[in-house]
Amino acid sequence: MEEKKRNIIFSGAQPTSELTLGNYLGAIKNWVALQEENDCIFSVVDMHALTVRQDPKKLRERIIELLALYMACGIDPNKSVLFVQSHVSAHAELAWILNCFTYMGELSRMTQFKDKSQKHADNINAGLFTYPVLMAADILLYQANLIPVGVDQMQHIEITRDIAQRFNAIYGDVFTIPEGYLSKTGAKIMSLAEPTKKMSKSDDNANATIFLTDEPDAIVRKLKRAVTDSEALVAYREDKPGVMNLINILSAVTGEGVESIEARFAGRGYGDFKAEVAQAVVEFLRPMQEKRKALLQDRAYLEQIYREGAEKARARADRTLRKVYKKVGFVL
């Protein structure tokens, strides 16, 4: 019987700020599941971080911390390729070539460029404009065919597909055309302060977001302040977005069904409800937080992981880059 071909999956996160509970439940939890039956490549995409000014010392620390957090969440370097983007120079090299096959009009339509330009009006740099091309290089280098993304990232997958198809039309079958993978499972966690908006790691309001590294007292405080309403009824209804969000959080971290949660809290106020959600989140995050702390105590081990990961990634990326160099006419 022929063995089923494994999908090649690429994903990554920037080391610019802490990951949130929403990031874990909506994305990283799915990455952990995907690595069991797929060929997964996960990166700390530090090159992308430079579109915004960074403190070099803090950036170096955050790169290591994010690597440890990936592993603490369940990304296994024995099952997946786990590496730091800047350690594989092929990302930058392919990005330059793909820049020459990407049109200004395509890049100017990218929502992220418009949003970040407004937030960082004093630093609208070329890297911010060509950011999607580097993202395309990240994906195409590894011939990835499935890219786990949120709905808001699908525009990046579309431009990656356009660039790959344009290159292939000129030079033949060089790149795999990737598809965005929208997980069918994974809770969508909203802001604690504005429950109609997605929880964001870049939210200016620190009380709106639960970070994976938050101390227990911070989690309790944030959930105690979470926006609900004046009805004092724990019910899963569209007109109660704050309460719905807290029910989703409790359901996601405990596995208890929505109806069961509603029934248990019938006749009880928001005080009890918020306290239980907070305790459940604290207990849910505790094992991950303890593992992360232990990993950060062993810098030699983390260095071994990212160096070995870079070697594996480099071997794969260089195969694609050599093929591209040959196709465009460079002397090898």
VEXKETOR-727588 format. One record per atom (N, C-alpha, C): residue in three letters; x, y, z. Coordinates in pm, whole numbers, padded with zeros to 5 digits, always signed. Layout:
// residues N
ALAXYZ...
END
This chain:
// residues 332
MET+00085-00119+00000MET+00000+00000+00000MET+00090+00126+00000GLU+00061+00219-00091GLU+00142+00338-00104GLU+00123+00431+00017GLU+00235+00478+00071GLU+00229+00567+00187GLU+00180+00705+00144LYS+00091+00764+00223LYS+00036+00895+00193LYS+00147+01000+00203LYS+00155+01088+00101LYS+00257+01192+00101LYS+00226+01295+00209ARG+00328+01330+00287ARG+00310+01427+00396ARG+00310+01569+00341ASN+00220+01651+00393ASN+00218+01792+00357ASN+00340+01861+00417ILE+00393+01959+00345ILE+00500+02043+00399ILE+00436+02171+00449ILE+00456+02200+00577ILE+00391+02314+00642ILE+00497+02409+00694PHE+00479+02538+00665PHE+00570+02640+00719PHE+00489+02743+00795SER+00540+02784+00911SER+00480+02895+00983SER+00584+02956+01076GLY+00553+03074+01126GLY+00646+03141+01216GLY+00581+03258+01285ALA+00650+03311+01385ALA+00602+03427+01458ALA+00720+03521+01482GLN+00689+03650+01491GLN+00793+03749+01517GLN+00826+03755+01667PRO+00952+03778+01700PRO+00991+03789+01840PRO+00981+03932+01891THR+00874+04002+01851THR+00863+04144+01886THR+00786+04167+02015SER+00701+04075+02053SER+00627+04086+02179SER+00582+03947+02221GLU+00530+03939+02342GLU+00488+03809+02395GLU+00369+03753+02317LEU+00363+03621+02306LEU+00247+03558+02244LEU+00132+03556+02344THR+00011+03558+02291THR-00108+03565+02375THR-00178+03430+02387LEU-00272+03425+02479LEU-00357+03306+02491LEU-00429+03280+02359GLY-00469+03389+02294GLY-00534+03376+02162GLY-00442+03317+02058ASN-00313+03359+02058ASN-00214+03301+01965ASN-00201+03151+01986TYR-00198+03110+02114TYR-00182+02968+02143TYR-00305+02887+02099LEU-00423+02931+02144LEU-00545+02853+02117LEU-00584+02858+01969GLY-00553+02970+01902GLY-00592+02984+01762GLY-00489+02933+01664ALA-00361+02923+01705ALA-00256+02886+01610ALA-00161+02779+01662ILE-00087+02809+01769ILE+00023+02721+01809ILE-00027+02583+01852LYS-00142+02579+01916LYS-00202+02449+01953LYS-00221+02362+01829ASN-00261+02427+01719ASN-00279+02353+01593ASN-00146+02313+01532TRP-00042+02398+01548TRP+00090+02360+01498TRP+00137+02231+01565VAL+00115+02223+01695VAL+00157+02106+01771VAL+00088+01980+01718ALA-00040+01992+01688ALA-00115+01878+01634ALA-00068+01843+01493LEU-00040+01943+01413LEU-00001+01922+01273LEU+00132+01848+01260GLN+00223+01867+01357GLN+00356+01808+01344GLN+00354+01655+01354GLU+00242+01600+01401GLU+00235+01454+01416GLU+00226+01382+01281GLU+00162+01444+01183GLU+00140+01374+01056GLU+00188+01454+00935ASN+00261+01562+00958ASN+00307+01646+00848ASN+00454+01680+00864ASP+00513+01729+00757ASP+00652+01772+00757ASP+00651+01920+00791CYS+00675+01955+00918CYS+00655+02091+00966CYS+00787+02167+00985ILE+00784+02293+00946ILE+00899+02383+00958ILE+00849+02508+01030PHE+00903+02534+01148PHE+00860+02650+01228PHE+00979+02740+01255SER+00959+02870+01235SER+01069+02964+01247SER+01036+03080+01339VAL+01140+03128+01406VAL+01133+03257+01475VAL+01174+03359+01368VAL+01076+03433+01315VAL+01104+03517+01198VAL+01156+03655+01242ASP+01282+03656+01283ASP+01342+03778+01338ASP+01370+03884+01233MET+01391+03844+01106MET+01416+03943+01001MET+01294+04032+00980HIS+01177+03975+00993HIS+01054+04053+00977HIS+01042+04161+01086ALA+01101+04135+01200ALA+01088+04228+01313ALA+01153+04363+01286LEU+01247+04369+01192LEU+01324+04490+01170LEU+01246+04600+01097THR+01126+04569+01050THR+01047+04675+00986THR+01009+04782+01087VAL+01016+04748+01215VAL+00995+04843+01324VAL+01125+04850+01403ARG+01165+04966+01448ARG+01291+04981+01522ARG+01292+04893+01647GLN+01403+04820+01664GLN+01417+04728+01777GLN+01539+04763+01861ASP+01531+04738+01990ASP+01646+04746+02078ASP+01724+04614+02058PRO+01848+04619+02007PRO+01921+04495+01974PRO+01931+04396+02090LYS+01959+04448+02209LYS+01973+04359+02325LYS+01841+04288+02355LYS+01730+04364+02353LYS+01598+04306+02380LYS+01559+04207+02270LEU+01591+04241+02146LEU+01555+04152+02035LEU+01626+04018+02049ARG+01755+04021+02081ARG+01829+03895+02100ARG+01765+03809+02208GLU+01724+03873+02317GLU+01662+03800+02427GLU+01527+03743+02386ARG+01451+03822+02314ARG+01317+03777+02273ARG+01322+03662+02172ILE+01426+03660+02090ILE+01442+03549+01995ILE+01457+03418+02072ILE+01543+03419+02172ILE+01567+03298+02253ILE+01440+03263+02332GLU+01376+03364+02387GLU+01255+03339+02467GLU+01143+03280+02381LEU+01130+03327+02257LEU+01025+03272+02170LEU+01056+03129+02130LEU+01182+03100+02104LEU+01223+02963+02074LEU+01185+02871+02191ALA+01217+02914+02313ALA+01183+02834+02432ALA+01033+02820+02447LEU+00960+02926+02415LEU+00814+02921+02427LEU+00754+02824+02326TYR+00804+02824+02203TYR+00760+02726+02103TYR+00772+02585+02160MET+00888+02555+02217MET+00915+02420+02267MET+00829+02390+02389ALA+00811+02490+02475ALA+00728+02471+02594ALA+00582+02444+02557CYS+00540+02500+02445CYS+00401+02479+02398CYS+00383+02343+02330GLY+00494+02275+02299GLY+00482+02142+02240GLY+00544+02124+02104ILE+00608+02228+02048ILE+00681+02209+01922ILE+00805+02126+01953ASP+00814+02010+01891ASP+00920+01914+01921ASP+01027+01921+01812PRO+01150+01963+01846PRO+01256+01973+01744PRO+01297+01838+01685ASN+01250+01728+01746ASN+01274+01595+01688ASN+01169+01559+01583LYS+01058+01633+01584LYS+00951+01607+01487LYS+00942+01716+01382SER+00983+01838+01418SER+00973+01953+01329SER+01109+02019+01314VAL+01125+02093+01205VAL+01244+02178+01190VAL+01213+02309+01262LEU+01296+02343+01359LEU+01275+02463+01441LEU+01402+02548+01435PHE+01389+02670+01382PHE+01511+02751+01360PHE+01480+02900+01364VAL+01588+02978+01364VAL+01579+03124+01361VAL+01601+03170+01216GLN+01510+03249+01165GLN+01510+03289+01024GLN+01644+03347+00976SER+01703+03438+01053SER+01825+03505+01009SER+01946+03412+01002HIS+01934+03291+01056HIS+02043+03195+01049HIS+02048+03124+00914VAL+01947+03147+00831VAL+01943+03085+00697VAL+01939+03199+00595SER+02055+03230+00539SER+02067+03349+00453SER+01985+03337+00324ALA+01944+03217+00289ALA+01864+03198+00168ALA+01733+03277+00173HIS+01683+03306+00292HIS+01558+03385+00302HIS+01577+03523+00241ALA+01688+03588+00278ALA+01715+03722+00224ALA+01751+03715+00075GLU+01826+03613+00037GLU+01868+03600-00103GLU+01749+03577-00196LEU+01660+03488-00157LEU+01544+03462-00242LEU+01450+03582-00242ALA+01440+03650-00129ALA+01352+03768-00122ALA+01393+03872-00225TRP+01525+03893-00242TRP+01569+03992-00341TRP+01525+03952-00482ILE+01544+03825-00515ILE+01506+03781-00649ILE+01354+03795-00668LEU+01277+03755-00568LEU+01131+03764-00580LEU+01084+03909-00585ASN+01160+04001-00525ASN+01127+04143-00537ASN+01121+04185-00684CYS+01205+04121-00765CYS+01212+04155-00907CYS+01099+04093-00988PHE+01015+04014-00920PHE+00899+03953-00985PHE+00769+03994-00916THR+00776+04101-00838THR+00660+04151-00763THR+00636+04295-00803TYR+00509+04330-00823TYR+00476+04463-00871TYR+00442+04560-00759MET+00479+04686-00779MET+00453+04790-00680MET+00305+04798-00645GLY+00220+04785-00746GLY+00075+04793-00723GLY+00026+04684-00630GLU+00082+04564-00645GLU+00043+04452-00556GLU+00078+04484-00411LEU+00198+04535-00392LEU+00244+04563-00256LEU+00169+04680-00193SER+00136+04779-00273SER+00067+04897-00219SER-00075+04865-00174ARG-00129+04753-00222ARG-00266+04714-00182ARG-00269+04631-00053MET-00152+04595-00001MET-00148+04508+00117MET-00199+04582+00240THR-00297+04521+00306THR-00361+04583+00423THR-00261+04609+00534GLN-00169+04515+00556GLN-00074+04529+00666GLN+00017+04650+00647PHE+00055+04678+00520PHE+00138+04795+00494PHE+00062+04922+00529LYS-00063+04928+00493LYS-00145+05046+00525LYS-00158+05064+00675ASP-00185+04955+00746ASP-00205+04961+00892ASP-00077+05003+00963LYS+00035+04938+00928LYS+00162+04967+00996LYS+00213+05106+00961SER+00183+05152+00840SER+00225+05287+00801SER+00157+05392+00887GLN+00033+05365+00924GLN-00039+05458+01011GLN+00016+05454+01153LYS+00050+05333+01201LYS+00101+05318+01337LYS+00244+05370+01352HIS+00322+05358+01245HIS+00464+05398+01250HIS+00492+05499+01139ALA+00420+05609+01143ALA+00429+05711+01037ALA+00569+05771+01025ASP+00648+05763+01131ASP+00782+05820+01129ASP+00886+05723+01074ASN+00843+05601+01036ASN+00937+05500+00988ASN+00872+05412+00881ILE+00824+05474+00774ILE+00764+05398+00664ILE+00879+05359+00570ASN+00940+05246+00600ASN+01061+05206+00528ASN+01031+05106+00416ALA+01130+05085+00329ALA+01113+04995+00215ALA+01088+04851+00261GLY+01150+04814+00374GLY+01128+04679+00426GLY+00983+04654+00462LEU+00919+04756+00517LEU+00777+04745+00551LEU+00694+04725+00424PHE+00734+04792+00318PHE+00663+04782+00190PHE+00682+04644+00127THR+00805+04590+00134THR+00834+04462+00068THR+00825+04342+00162TYR+00776+04367+00282TYR+00757+04261+00382TYR+00690+04135+00324PRO+00583+04149+00244PRO+00517+04028+00190PRO+00607+03946+00099VAL+00708+04009+00038VAL+00798+03934-00050VAL+00890+03845+00034LEU+00937+03897+00147LEU+01017+03814+00238LEU+00931+03699+00291MET+00806+03727+00320MET+00717+03620+00366MET+00698+03515+00256ALA+00688+03560+00132ALA+00676+03466+00020ALA+00802+03380+00010ALA+00919+03443+00029ALA+01044+03367+00025ALA+01049+03263+00136ASP+01002+03300+00256ASP+00997+03206+00369ASP+00924+03077+00330ILE+00812+03096+00264ILE+00724+02984+00228ILE+00779+02905+00110LEU+00819+02976+00004LEU+00856+02911-00121LEU+00990+02838-00112LEU+01078+02884-00024LEU+01209+02818-00007LEU+01194+02671+00028TYR+01090+02639+00106TYR+01075+02503+00157TYR+00972+02422+00079GLN+00926+02479-00033GLN+00825+02413-00117GLN+00704+02373-00033ALA+00671+02460+00062ALA+00557+02433+00150ALA+00427+02440+00071ASN+00337+02348+00100ASN+00208+02350+00028ASN+00090+02389+00117LEU+00110+02387+00250LEU+00004+02430+00342LEU+00062+02530+00442ILE-00006+02643+00456ILE+00041+02747+00547ILE-00070+02779+00646PRO-00053+02742+00775PRO-00157+02773+00874PRO-00164+02924+00897VAL-00279+02982+00871VAL-00296+03126+00887VAL-00433+03158+00943GLY-00447+03279+00994GLY-00577+03331+01027GLY-00637+03397+00904VAL-00763+03427+00908VAL-00832+03488+00794VAL-00762+03618+00754ASP-00711+03693+00852ASP-00648+03823+00824ASP-00514+03809+00753GLN-00460+03686+00746GLN-00332+03664+00679GLN-00347+03607+00537MET-00470+03581+00496MET-00491+03518+00366MET-00440+03604+00250GLN-00439+03735+00267GLN-00388+03824+00162GLN-00240+03795+00133HIS-00164+03759+00238HIS-00023+03726+00219HIS-00007+03595+00141ILE-00096+03502+00164ILE-00090+03376+00089ILE-00123+03402-00058GLU-00218+03490-00083GLU-00257+03520-00221GLU-00142+03583-00298ILE-00071+03678-00239ILE+00040+03740-00311ILE+00156+03641-00329THR+00175+03552-00231THR+00277+03447-00245THR+00245+03357-00363ARG+00119+03320-00375ARG+00075+03236-00488ARG+00096+03310-00621ASP+00062+03438-00623ASP+00077+03516-00746ASP+00224+03523-00789ILE+00312+03548-00692ILE+00456+03557-00723ILE+00508+03423-00774ALA+00469+03314-00706ALA+00515+03181-00744ALA+00465+03143-00884GLN+00339+03171-00910GLN+00283+03138-01042GLN+00348+03220-01153ARG+00378+03347-01123ARG+00445+03433-01222ARG+00584+03379-01254PHE+00659+03340-01150PHE+00794+03286-01169PHE+00788+03154-01246ASN+00695+03068-01206ASN+00681+02937-01273ASN+00644+02952-01420ALA+00561+03052-01450ALA+00518+03073-01589ALA+00635+03111-01679ILE+00736+03174-01620ILE+00855+03216-01697ILE+00958+03104-01704TYR+00981+03037-01589TYR+01096+02946-01578TYR+01060+02798-01563GLY+00933+02766-01560GLY+00896+02626-01543GLY+00855+02595-01400ASP+00843+02468-01370ASP+00790+02423-01241ASP+00898+02432-01133VAL+00915+02552-01076VAL+01019+02574-00976VAL+00960+02570-00834PHE+00851+02643-00813PHE+00793+02656-00680PHE+00663+02578-00667THR+00642+02518-00550THR+00512+02462-00513THR+00419+02580-00485ILE+00296+02572-00535ILE+00199+02679-00510ILE+00129+02648-00378PRO+00151+02733-00277PRO+00098+02702-00144PRO-00050+02739-00130GLU-00112+02679-00031GLU-00250+02712+00003GLU-00256+02751+00150GLY-00341+02846+00182GLY-00363+02883+00320GLY-00443+02775+00390TYR-00403+02742+00512TYR-00473+02639+00589TYR-00544+02706+00706LEU-00675+02718+00694LEU-00756+02774+00802LEU-00805+02659+00889SER-00756+02654+01011SER-00792+02544+01099SER-00942+02544+01128LYS-00999+02424+01126LYS-01142+02411+01158LYS-01164+02405+01308THR-01055+02384+01381THR-01064+02383+01527THR-00974+02492+01581GLY-01004+02543+01694GLY-00922+02649+01753GLY-01010+02767+01787ALA-01012+02800+01913ALA-01100+02908+01959ALA-01051+03043+01910LYS-01145+03129+01877LYS-01112+03268+01843LYS-01130+03349+01970ILE-01019+03393+02026ILE-01023+03465+02154ILE-01022+03615+02128MET-01114+03684+02193MET-01131+03827+02172MET-01066+03908+02284SER-01053+04038+02260SER-00998+04130+02359SER-01083+04131+02485LEU-01018+04136+02600LEU-01092+04143+02727LEU-01152+04281+02747ALA-01095+04382+02682ALA-01145+04519+02697ALA-01247+04557+02589GLU-01227+04503+02469GLU-01320+04528+02357GLU-01353+04395+02292PRO-01450+04323+02346PRO-01474+04185+02303PRO-01527+04167+02161THR-01545+04276+02088THR-01580+04263+01946THR-01453+04262+01860LYS-01335+04285+01923LYS-01207+04282+01852LYS-01126+04161+01896LYS-01046+04109+01805LYS-00960+03994+01836LYS-00854+04033+01939MET-00822+03940+02030MET-00713+03963+02124MET-00583+03980+02047SER-00509+04087+02078SER-00388+04120+02001SER-00269+04141+02093LYS-00152+04089+02050LYS-00031+04109+02130LYS+00019+04252+02122SER-00031+04329+02025SER+00014+04468+02011SER-00087+04569+02065ASP-00188+04520+02139ASP-00288+04610+02195ASP-00223+04706+02295ASP-00258+04833+02284ASP-00202+04933+02375ASP-00251+04917+02519ASN-00368+04854+02534ASN-00426+04832+02666ASN-00378+04697+02720ALA-00290+04700+02818ALA-00232+04576+02873ALA-00338+04485+02934ASN-00449+04543+02982ASN-00555+04463+03044ASN-00642+04389+02942ALA-00621+04418+02814ALA-00705+04357+02710ALA-00656+04218+02671THR-00533+04186+02709THR-00465+04068+02655THR-00406+03980+02765ILE-00427+03850+02753ILE-00360+03755+02842ILE-00239+03700+02765PHE-00120+03726+02817PHE+00002+03674+02756PHE+00035+03538+02816LEU+00098+03453+02735LEU+00130+03318+02782LEU+00226+03319+02900THR+00299+03428+02917THR+00395+03436+03027THR+00345+03518+03145ASP+00219+03560+03143ASP+00163+03638+03254ASP+00167+03558+03384GLU+00202+03627+03492GLU+00198+03565+03625GLU+00052+03543+03667PRO+00027+03446+03755PRO-00111+03417+03796PRO-00189+03539+03846ASP-00123+03625+03926ASP-00197+03740+03979ASP-00236+03837+03867ALA-00154+03846+03763ALA-00187+03933+03649ALA-00306+03876+03572ILE-00310+03745+03557ILE-00422+03681+03487ILE-00552+03703+03563VAL-00547+03684+03694VAL-00666+03704+03778VAL-00713+03848+03767ARG-00619+03942+03776ARG-00654+04084+03770ARG-00718+04121+03635LYS-00660+04072+03527LYS-00711+04105+03394LYS-00850+04048+03371LEU-00871+03924+03415LEU-01002+03863+03394LEU-01108+03923+03486LYS-01068+03968+03603LYS-01162+04035+03694LYS-01213+04165+03630ARG-01125+04230+03551ARG-01161+04357+03486ARG-01224+04338+03348ALA-01233+04214+03301ALA-01284+04188+03166ALA-01424+04247+03148VAL-01445+04308+03032VAL-01574+04370+03001VAL-01681+04263+02985THR-01793+04283+03054THR-01910+04194+03036THR-02029+04282+02999ASP-02130+04290+03087ASP-02245+04378+03067ASP-02316+04391+03201SER-02430+04455+03201SER-02502+04482+03327SER-02607+04376+03360GLU-02619+04274+03276GLU-02727+04176+03294GLU-02697+04073+03402ALA-02570+04051+03431ALA-02529+03950+03532ALA-02586+03811+03502LEU-02583+03774+03374LEU-02634+03644+03331LEU-02528+03576+03244VAL-02483+03459+03286VAL-02383+03384+03209VAL-02455+03307+03099ALA-02462+03371+02983ALA-02534+03313+02869ALA-02455+03336+02741TYR-02458+03238+02654TYR-02382+03243+02528TYR-02471+03301+02419ARG-02470+03434+02410ARG-02556+03503+02313ARG-02477+03610+02240GLU-02514+03634+02113GLU-02444+03732+02029GLU-02448+03872+02088ASP-02554+03903+02162ASP-02564+04038+02219ASP-02487+04051+02350LYS-02412+03943+02386LYS-02329+03945+02507LYS-02185+03903+02469PRO-02117+03985+02386PRO-01985+03943+02335PRO-01880+03920+02443GLY-01885+04002+02550GLY-01788+03985+02658GLY-01805+03853+02730VAL-01929+03819+02760VAL-01958+03693+02828VAL-01928+03574+02736MET-01966+03587+02609MET-01935+03482+02511MET-01785+03454+02507ASN-01706+03561+02509ASN-01561+03546+02502ASN-01508+03470+02623LEU-01558+03504+02742LEU-01513+03434+02864LEU-01557+03288+02864ILE-01676+03261+02812ILE-01721+03121+02801ILE-01631+03045+02703ASN-01597+03110+02591ASN-01507+03046+02493ASN-01371+03015+02555ILE-01319+03108+02634ILE-01190+03087+02700ILE-01198+02969+02796LEU-01301+02967+02880LEU-01316+02858+02977LEU-01333+02724+02907SER-01412+02723+02801SER-01434+02600+02725SER-01304+02552+02661ALA-01226+02646+02605ALA-01103+02609+02536ALA-00998+02553+02630VAL-00987+02607+02751VAL-00880+02563+02842VAL-00920+02442+02927THR-01050+02413+02936THR-01094+02299+03017THR-01153+02185+02935GLY-01201+02217+02813GLY-01267+02116+02731GLY-01415+02101+02763GLU-01464+02177+02860GLU-01606+02170+02896GLU-01691+02238+02789GLY-01805+02181+02757GLY-01893+02237+02655GLY-01961+02365+02699VAL-01999+02446+02601VAL-02063+02575+02628VAL-02192+02557+02708GLU-02275+02463+02668GLU-02405+02442+02736GLU-02385+02402+02882SER-02285+02319+02907SER-02255+02277+03044SER-02212+02396+03129ILE-02130+02483+03071ILE-02086+02603+03144ILE-02205+02692+03177GLU-02292+02713+03078GLU-02412+02795+03101GLU-02496+02737+03215ALA-02515+02605+03213ALA-02599+02539+03314ALA-02537+02551+03453ARG-02405+02535+03462ARG-02338+02541+03593ARG-02347+02678+03657PHE-02349+02780+03574PHE-02348+02916+03628PHE-02486+02982+03628ALA-02589+02902+03606ALA-02726+02957+03612ALA-02752+03014+03752GLY-02794+03138+03757GLY-02826+03201+03884GLY-02705+03253+03960ARG-02586+03237+03905ARG-02465+03287+03971ARG-02416+03412+03899GLY-02351+03500+03970GLY-02307+03627+03913GLY-02175+03619+03839TYR-02135+03732+03784TYR-02012+03738+03707TYR-01887+03724+03794GLY-01897+03760+03921GLY-01781+03747+04011GLY-01731+03605+04018ASP-01823+03512+04047ASP-01789+03368+04053ASP-01737+03320+03919PHE-01805+03362+03815PHE-01772+03317+03679PHE-01631+03360+03641LYS-01600+03487+03659LYS-01468+03539+03624LYS-01358+03472+03707ALA-01388+03448+03835ALA-01289+03384+03922ALA-01256+03243+03872GLU-01358+03171+03827GLU-01333+03034+03778GLU-01258+03036+03646VAL-01294+03130+03558VAL-01221+03142+03431VAL-01074+03170+03459ALA-01048+03263+03550ALA-00911+03300+03583ALA-00832+03180+03637GLN-00893+03105+03730GLN-00824+02991+03788GLN-00795+02885+03683ALA-00891+02864+03593ALA-00874+02765+03486ALA-00760+02804+03392VAL-00751+02933+03359VAL-00644+02981+03270VAL-00508+02967+03340VAL-00501+03003+03468VAL-00376+02990+03544VAL-00327+02846+03542GLU-00417+02752+03569GLU-00379+02610+03573GLU-00343+02557+03434PHE-00411+02608+03333PHE-00385+02567+03195PHE-00245+02609+03151LEU-00206+02730+03189LEU-00076+02783+03146LEU+00041+02738+03233ARG+00012+02690+03354ARG+00119+02658+03448ARG+00224+02560+03392PRO+00186+02445+03335PRO+00288+02351+03286PRO+00376+02412+03176MET+00314+02489+03085MET+00390+02553+02978MET+00488+02655+03035GLN+00441+02734+03132GLN+00527+02836+03192GLN+00645+02774+03266GLU+00620+02664+03336GLU+00727+02598+03410GLU+00831+02539+03314LYS+00783+02480+03203LYS+00876+02422+03104LYS+00958+02531+03038ARG+00895+02645+03008ARG+00966+02757+02947ARG+01078+02806+03039LYS+01047+02823+03166LYS+01147+02869+03262LYS+01265+02771+03270ALA+01235+02643+03269ALA+01340+02541+03275ALA+01429+02547+03151LEU+01366+02564+03035LEU+01442+02571+02909LEU+01534+02694+02907LEU+01484+02805+02958LEU+01564+02928+02957LEU+01683+02920+03053GLN+01680+02824+03146GLN+01793+02803+03236GLN+01907+02728+03166ASP+01876+02665+03051ASP+01976+02584+02981ASP+02002+02643+02843ARG+02076+02753+02841ARG+02102+02824+02714ARG+02183+02738+02617ALA+02269+02653+02668ALA+02351+02567+02581ALA+02261+02473+02501TYR+02158+02420+02566TYR+02065+02330+02498TYR+01986+02405+02390LEU+01939+02527+02424LEU+01865+02606+02328LEU+01952+02642+02208GLU+02080+02672+02234GLU+02172+02703+02123GLU+02190+02580+02034GLN+02200+02464+02094GLN+02211+02340+02017GLN+02089+02321+01928ILE+01970+02348+01983ILE+01846+02332+01907ILE+01842+02426+01787TYR+01873+02556+01809TYR+01861+02647+01697TYR+01973+02629+01594ARG+02090+02582+01637ARG+02197+02556+01540ARG+02166+02432+01456GLU+02118+02327+01520GLU+02081+02207+01445GLU+01962+02234+01354GLY+01867+02313+01403GLY+01751+02348+01322GLY+01791+02427+01199ALA+01886+02520+01216ALA+01933+02601+01103ALA+02002+02514+00998GLU+02078+02414+01043GLU+02144+02323+00948GLU+02041+02248+00864LYS+01937+02198+00930LYS+01831+02125+00857LYS+01759+02218+00760ALA+01726+02338+00808ALA+01655+02434+00723ALA+01742+02477+00606ARG+01870+02501+00633ARG+01962+02548+00530ARG+01976+02446+00417ALA+01983+02319+00453ALA+01998+02215+00352ALA+01880+02214+00256ARG+01761+02236+00311ARG+01640+02235+00227ARG+01629+02365+00147ALA+01655+02477+00214ALA+01642+02607+00148ALA+01743+02622+00034ASP+01865+02574+00055ASP+01969+02589-00046ASP+01937+02512-00174ARG+01867+02399-00161ARG+01826+02324-00281ARG+01737+02409-00370THR+01640+02475-00307THR+01550+02562-00383THR+01624+02682-00439LEU+01711+02743-00358LEU+01781+02863-00402LEU+01873+02834-00521ARG+01942+02720-00519ARG+02029+02683-00631ARG+01948+02666-00759LYS+01832+02607-00744LYS+01744+02588-00860LYS+01702+02724-00917VAL+01667+02816-00829VAL+01627+02951-00870VAL+01744+03023-00937TYR+01863+03015-00875TYR+01982+03080-00932TYR+02009+03030-01074LYS+01997+02900-01092LYS+02022+02841-01223LYS+01918+02889-01325LYS+01793+02895-01283LYS+01685+02935-01373LYS+01700+03081-01419VAL+01740+03171-01326VAL+01748+03312-01363VAL+01878+03346-01438GLY+01971+03251-01440GLY+02091+03272-01521GLY+02218+03303-01446PHE+02218+03285-01313PHE+02340+03307-01236PHE+02439+03192-01263VAL+02568+03223-01251VAL+02671+03122-01266VAL+02690+03051-01133LEU+02676+02919-01133LEU+02689+02842-01009LEU+02829+02784-00996
END
